């Protein structure tokens, strides 16, 4: 079997730090399982934007098209507006490659202190619609610089888009505890969210073995804090899924351990894997960044590429190292550096 090709985009700030860790762990587990990965690194970043006026070259999407997966560190840097880094790199990749699922697992690991009481058994997944919804390009601004300046942003919800993300959530629940929660706000947003509810209910009827309910986003956010252990699979629109998954990562103890996968479930196009955390330029290069989010994202990449045993080994190594303060970084109450956590993971896999 030929090597699977991985495009690596370290990005900005701690992106390089955590991608180095993820690659070291991938090397160790791939050696253990006889898996061949071939890496090609790209310097697409806010620094590139500052130098050349673009986050990636004009043929960037075509360049990535031939890869099996994309491993991303983080993007963002002072002086470059966040909408520039997002719309200049991440969103074009997600949309060009039909990565309509943003998958974010949430777990409270042994040894990691959740800020909530009684959260020890929390284990759920946020399934976020990733290519339409509130993150639309439809809209504009008028009368710039005048007192009556205005902005309009349109949300786009399609039957195809809502159906396929709902199907993904219900099918995922069939492999877990069989329970889906749909995030909505159809009492206040009178067109798009009632439509979301209707389509989710239609799709739910195709999965009679899966229990499901619908929660308004404000009440759901409160229940993430008050009753986090009740959830299994939570499905939401682009905006709701984005907010809920960051809240859930905080429930799990640190956004530094939170992974994500931007998936094309058909595997026609490459999927992209990235930690949820930002580029944290204030700690870049200091050796204190938590690499676990990137490592877990790499494990999700292995799973997607057809290597579930290797992915399970990485998760087991994470569980072992997170359980001990000497192999946890300071954001988790530990004493280890980025390098020490990485070395402990590699040693466990060796």
C-alpha positions in Angstrom: 0.0 0.0 0.0 1.4 3.4 -1.0 1.9 6.1 1.7 -1.1 8.4 2.4 -0.3 12.0 1.7 -0.7 14.6 4.4 -0.6 18.3 3.8 0.7 20.0 7.0 -0.1 23.7 7.6 1.5 24.7 11.0 0.1 28.3 10.7 0.9 30.8 13.3 2.0 31.1 16.9 1.9 27.8 18.8 0.7 26.1 15.6 4.3 25.0 14.9 4.8 23.9 18.4 1.8 21.6 18.6 2.2 20.3 15.0 5.7 19.2 15.8 4.3 17.2 18.7 1.5 15.7 16.6 4.0 14.6 13.9 6.2 13.0 16.5 3.3 11.0 17.9 2.1 10.1 14.4 5.6 8.8 13.6 5.7 6.7 16.7 2.2 5.1 16.2 2.7 4.7 12.5 5.9 2.8 13.1 4.1 0.6 15.5 1.4 -0.3 13.1 3.3 -0.2 9.8 1.4 2.8 8.4 3.1 5.0 5.8 2.4 8.8 5.9 4.1 11.2 3.6 4.1 14.9 4.7 4.3 18.1 2.7 4.5 21.3 4.7 3.1 24.7 3.6 3.9 28.0 5.2 0.3 29.4 4.7 -0.3 31.8 7.6 -0.8 35.4 8.8 2.9 35.9 8.4 2.5 35.0 4.7 -0.5 37.4 4.6 1.7 40.2 6.0 4.4 39.5 3.4 2.4 38.7 0.3 -1.2 39.9 0.9 -2.8 36.5 1.0 -3.0 33.6 3.5 -2.4 31.1 0.7 -1.4 31.3 -3.0 -4.1 31.5 -5.7 -3.7 27.8 -6.5 -3.8 26.8 -2.9 -7.0 24.8 -3.1 -5.8 23.0 -6.3 -2.5 22.2 -4.5 -4.3 20.5 -1.6 -6.8 18.6 -3.7 -4.4 15.6 -4.3 -3.8 15.0 -0.6 -5.5 12.4 1.6 -5.8 14.8 4.6 -4.8 18.2 5.9 -3.3 18.7 9.4 -3.5 22.3 10.6 -1.9 23.9 13.6 -3.6 27.3 14.2 -3.9 30.6 12.5 -4.1 34.2 13.8 -1.7 36.9 14.6 -1.8 40.5 16.0 -2.4 43.0 13.2 -4.2 40.6 10.9 -8.0 40.7 11.5 -9.5 37.4 12.4 -12.0 37.5 9.5 -9.0 37.8 7.2 -7.3 34.6 8.5 -10.6 32.7 8.7 -11.9 33.6 5.2 -8.5 33.6 3.7 -7.7 30.0 4.6 -10.0 27.9 6.7 -13.4 28.6 5.2 -12.3 28.3 1.6 -10.7 24.9 2.4 -13.9 23.7 4.2 -16.2 24.8 1.4 -14.0 23.8 -1.6 -13.7 20.3 -0.1 -17.3 19.9 1.0 -16.2 19.4 4.7 -19.7 19.8 5.9 -19.2 18.1 9.2 -17.2 19.8 12.0 -16.8 17.0 14.6 -15.7 17.9 18.2 -15.5 15.2 20.8 -15.7 16.2 24.4 -14.3 14.1 27.3 -13.3 14.7 30.9 -10.2 12.6 31.3 -8.9 11.1 34.5 -6.5 13.6 36.1 -8.1 16.6 34.3 -10.1 18.8 36.6 -13.3 20.1 35.1 -14.5 23.4 36.6 -17.8 21.7 37.2 -18.7 19.4 40.1 -19.8 15.9 39.1 -18.5 16.1 35.5 -16.2 13.1 35.8 -18.1 10.9 33.3 -18.8 13.5 30.6 -18.3 12.1 27.1 -20.2 13.5 24.2 -19.7 14.9 20.7 -20.8 18.2 19.1 -21.6 17.8 15.4 -21.5 21.2 13.8 -22.8 22.0 10.3 -19.7 23.5 8.7 -20.4 25.1 5.3 -23.6 27.1 5.4 -26.0 28.5 8.1 -25.0 31.7 9.7 -21.5 31.8 8.2 -22.7 33.0 4.8 -21.2 35.2 2.2 -24.6 36.7 1.4 -24.9 40.2 2.6 -23.1 43.5 2.6 -22.5 47.0 4.0 -23.8 50.4 2.9 -23.2 54.0 3.7 -19.8 53.4 5.2 -18.6 56.3 7.3 -22.0 57.9 7.6 -24.3 58.0 10.6 -26.8 55.7 8.8 -24.1 53.0 8.0 -25.6 49.6 7.9 -24.7 45.9 7.6 -26.8 42.9 6.5 -25.8 39.3 6.9 -28.0 36.5 5.6 -28.2 33.0 7.0 -28.5 30.2 4.5 -30.1 26.9 5.5 -30.7 24.3 2.7 -32.7 21.1 2.9 -29.6 19.2 1.6 -27.3 20.8 4.1 -29.6 20.2 7.2 -30.5 16.7 6.1 -27.0 15.5 5.7 -25.7 16.9 9.0 -28.7 15.5 10.8 -28.1 12.1 9.1 -24.5 12.2 10.2 -25.5 12.9 13.8 -28.1 10.1 14.0 -25.7 7.6 12.4 -23.0 8.6 14.8 -25.4 8.2 17.7 -26.1 4.6 16.6 -22.5 3.8 17.3 -22.6 5.5 20.7 -25.4 5.7 23.3 -28.2 6.3 20.8 -29.2 9.9 21.8 -29.2 13.1 19.8 -29.9 16.6 20.9 -30.7 19.3 18.3 -29.8 22.9 19.0 -32.4 25.4 17.8 -33.9 28.9 18.5 -37.1 28.5 16.6 -39.1 30.5 19.1 -37.2 33.7 18.1 -35.7 33.1 14.7 -38.8 32.5 12.7 -37.7 31.2 9.3 -34.4 29.4 9.3 -34.6 27.6 12.7 -38.2 26.3 12.3 -37.0 25.0 8.9 -34.0 23.3 10.7 -36.4 21.7 13.2 -38.7 20.4 10.5 -35.9 18.8 8.5 -34.2 17.3 11.6 -37.6 15.8 12.6 -38.0 14.3 9.1 -34.5 12.7 9.3 -35.1 11.5 12.9 -38.0 9.4 11.6 -35.5 7.4 9.6 -33.7 6.4 12.8 -36.3 4.9 15.1 -33.6 3.3 17.3 -32.2 6.7 18.2 -33.8 8.8 21.0 -33.7 12.5 20.2 -34.9 15.9 21.5 -34.6 19.6 20.6 -33.4 22.3 22.9 -33.3 26.1 22.5 -29.7 27.3 22.4 -29.9 29.4 25.5 -31.4 26.6 27.6 -28.9 24.1 26.0 -26.0 26.3 27.0 -27.2 26.3 30.6 -27.6 22.5 30.6 -24.1 22.0 29.3 -23.0 23.6 32.6 -25.7 22.1 34.8 -26.1 18.6 33.3 -23.2 17.9 31.0 -23.4 14.2 31.6 -26.8 13.8 30.0 -25.6 14.5 26.4 -24.3 12.0 23.8 -24.5 13.6 20.3 -25.4 17.3 20.0 -26.1 18.7 16.5 -26.2 22.3 15.7 -25.9 24.9 12.9 -22.6 26.6 12.1 -22.8 29.3 14.7 -24.6 27.3 17.4 -22.2 24.4 17.0 -19.2 26.7 17.1 -20.2 28.3 20.4 -21.4 25.1 22.0 -18.2 23.2 21.2 -16.0 25.8 22.8 -18.2 25.9 25.9 -18.0 22.1 26.0 -14.2 22.2 25.8 -14.2 24.5 28.9 -16.4 22.0 30.6 -13.8 19.3 29.9 -11.1 21.3 31.6 -9.2 23.2 28.9 -9.6 24.2 25.3 -6.0 23.1 25.0 -7.0 19.4 24.8 -10.0 20.0 22.4 -9.6 18.5 18.9 -11.7 18.9 15.8 -12.2 17.3 12.4 -13.6 19.1 9.3 -14.9 16.1 7.4 -16.1 15.2 3.9 -17.8 12.0 5.0 -17.8 10.8 1.3 -13.9 11.0 1.3 -14.1 12.4 -2.2 -12.1 15.3 -1.0 -9.4 15.7 1.7 -10.6 16.3 5.3 -8.9 18.7 7.6 -7.9 18.1 11.3 -7.0 20.9 13.7 -7.0 21.6 17.5 -9.8 24.0 18.6 -7.4 26.4 20.4 -6.1 29.5 18.7 -2.5 30.5 17.8 -1.7 32.0 21.3 1.1 34.3 20.0 1.9 35.4 23.6 3.2 31.9 24.4 4.5 30.8 21.0 8.0 29.2 21.1 8.1 29.1 24.9 7.6 25.3 25.1 4.5 25.6 27.3 1.7 25.0 24.8 -0.5 22.0 25.4 0.0 19.6 22.5 -2.9 17.3 23.3 -5.5 19.0 21.2 -3.3 18.6 18.1 -2.4 15.1 19.0 -6.1 14.1 19.5 -6.8 15.8 16.1 -4.1 13.6 14.6 -5.8 10.5 16.1 -9.0 11.6 14.5 -7.2 11.9 11.2 -5.9 8.3 11.6 -9.4 7.1 12.3 -10.7 8.9 9.2 -7.9 7.4 7.0 -8.8 3.9 8.0 -6.5 3.2 10.9 -8.8 2.8 14.0 -6.3 0.7 16.0 -3.6 3.3 15.7 -6.1 6.0 16.6 -7.1 4.0 19.7 -3.4 3.6 20.7 -3.0 7.4 20.6 -6.1 7.9 22.8 -4.7 5.3 25.3 -1.4 7.2 25.4 -3.3 10.4 26.0 -5.2 8.9 28.8 -2.0 7.7 30.5 -0.2 11.0 30.3 -3.1 13.1 31.3 -3.6 11.1 34.4 -0.3 12.3 35.9 0.7 15.9 36.7 4.3 15.4 35.6 3.1 14.7 32.1 0.4 17.4 31.9 1.0 21.0 30.9 0.4 24.0 33.3 -3.1 24.8 31.9 -4.2 21.4 33.3 -2.5 21.9 36.6 0.7 20.0 35.6 4.3 20.7 35.4 5.4 19.4 32.0 6.6 21.3 29.0 5.3 20.7 25.5 8.4 18.6 24.8 8.0 16.5 28.0 4.3 15.7 27.2 5.3 14.8 23.6 8.1 12.6 24.8 5.8 10.8 27.3 3.3 10.1 24.6 6.0 8.8 22.2 7.5 6.6 25.0 4.1 5.1 25.7 3.6 4.3 22.0 7.0 2.9 21.7 
